Amino acid sequence: MATFAQEFMKIYDRKIASGEITFSRSGITGGDFTALCINGDYVIPRERLEVIFEKMGLTDEEQELLLRTGGY
């Protein structure tokens, strides 16, 4: 099973590549982004993840996937 960081980065990369979002509009903090890149076990805290869901316009399925892989 893929980790939270792997699943998050797949969604993030797809949305960046399509032009749907930019880093500054994604809701991701610099600290969270760095932690995702260097620590495969890192999970964004739920309260910040909720903001990211909204700002990135994630589908219910994407949200459920991230919550499940994040252990929420």
C-alpha positions in Angstrom: 0.0 0.0 0.0 1.2 3.5 -0.8 2.0 5.9 1.9 0.1 9.2 2.6 3.1 11.1 1.2 3.1 9.1 -2.0 -0.6 9.5 -2.6 -0.6 13.1 -1.7 2.3 13.9 -4.0 0.5 12.0 -6.9 -2.6 14.2 -6.5 -0.5 17.4 -6.0 1.7 16.8 -9.0 -1.3 16.1 -11.2 -3.1 19.3 -10.1 0.1 21.4 -10.5 0.8 19.9 -14.0 -2.7 20.6 -15.2 -2.6 24.2 -13.9 -5.5 23.7 -11.5 -3.4 25.0 -8.6 -0.2 26.7 -7.7 1.9 26.0 -4.6 0.9 29.3 -3.1 -2.8 28.6 -3.6 -2.7 24.9 -2.5 -2.9 25.6 1.2 0.3 23.6 1.9 2.8 25.1 4.2 6.4 25.1 3.3 7.2 23.0 6.3 4.6 20.4 5.4 5.8 20.2 1.8 9.4 19.8 2.9 8.4 17.1 5.4 6.5 15.2 2.8 9.5 15.3 0.5 12.1 14.1 3.0 10.1 11.8 5.4 8.0 9.1 3.7 6.1 8.5 6.9 5.0 12.2 7.4 1.3 12.9 7.5 -0.1 16.5 7.4 -2.1 17.2 10.5 -5.8 16.8 9.9 -6.7 20.5 10.6 -4.3 21.7 7.9 -5.3 18.8 5.6 -8.9 20.0 5.7 -7.8 23.5 4.5 -5.8 21.8 1.7 -8.8 19.7 0.6 -10.8 22.9 0.1 -8.0 24.9 -1.5 -7.0 22.1 -3.9 -10.6 21.2 -4.7 -10.1 17.5 -4.0 -12.9 15.1 -4.8 -14.6 13.0 -2.1 -12.6 10.0 -3.3 -9.3 11.9 -3.1 -10.1 13.1 0.4 -11.1 9.6 1.5 -7.8 8.2 0.1 -5.7 10.7 1.9 -7.6 10.3 5.2 -7.3 6.5 5.0 -3.6 6.5 4.2 -3.0 9.2 6.8 -4.6 7.0 9.5 -7.5 9.3 10.1 
